[in-house]
Amino acid sequence: MTDKEIFEKVRGIIAEKLGIDEEEVTLDSSFVNDLKADSMDILDLVSGFEEEFDITIPDDKGRAFETVREAVAYLKTLI
């Protein structure tokens, strides 16, 4: 799976879970500053990533994501 394919799936999950337009989500978007996600939102996003990609993300890793790019890069290592 390419970085672009992972990003497109991640972007869709973020838009759905946060109730925003996909166009608002870029690789450089900060979950907290740009997308206004709180700690509960981030846990929900991580759960969505796990479900979509059929993987398990350790809690400490999931909470450490600051940008969409970091999440995509980490997911690529697990897929």
Backbone hydrogen bonds, N-H to C=O, Kabsch-Sander energy under -0.5 kcal/mol:
donor,donor_aa,acceptor,acceptor_aa,energy
6,I,2,T,-2.4
7,F,3,D,-2.9
8,E,4,K,-2.5
9,K,5,E,-1.8
10,V,6,I,-2.8
11,R,7,F,-3.3
12,G,8,E,-1.8
13,I,9,K,-2.1
14,I,10,V,-2.8
15,A,11,R,-2.6
16,E,12,G,-2.3
17,K,13,I,-2.9
18,L,14,I,-2.6
19,G,15,A,-1.0
20,I,15,A,-1.7
24,E,21,D,-1.7
25,V,22,E,-1.9
26,T,24,E,-0.6
29,S,26,T,-1.4
31,F,66,E,-2.2
34,D,30,S,-1.1
35,L,30,S,-2.3
36,K,32,V,-0.6
37,A,31,F,-3.0
42,I,38,D,-2.3
43,L,39,S,-1.8
44,D,40,M,-2.1
45,L,41,D,-2.7
46,V,42,I,-2.7
47,S,43,L,-2.1
48,G,44,D,-2.0
49,F,45,L,-2.5
50,E,46,V,-2.6
51,E,47,S,-2.3
52,E,48,G,-2.6
53,F,49,F,-2.5
54,D,50,E,-1.1
55,I,50,E,-1.6
61,K,58,P,-0.7
62,G,58,P,-2.4
63,R,59,D,-2.3
64,A,60,D,-0.6
64,A,61,K,-0.7
65,F,61,K,-0.6
65,F,62,G,-0.8
68,V,29,S,-2.0
69,R,27,L,-2.4
71,A,67,T,-1.7
72,V,68,V,-2.7
73,A,69,R,-2.6
74,Y,70,E,-2.2
75,L,71,A,-2.8
76,K,72,V,-2.3
77,T,73,A,-1.0
77,T,74,Y,-0.6
78,L,74,Y,-0.8
78,L,75,L,-1.1
79,I,75,L,-1.3
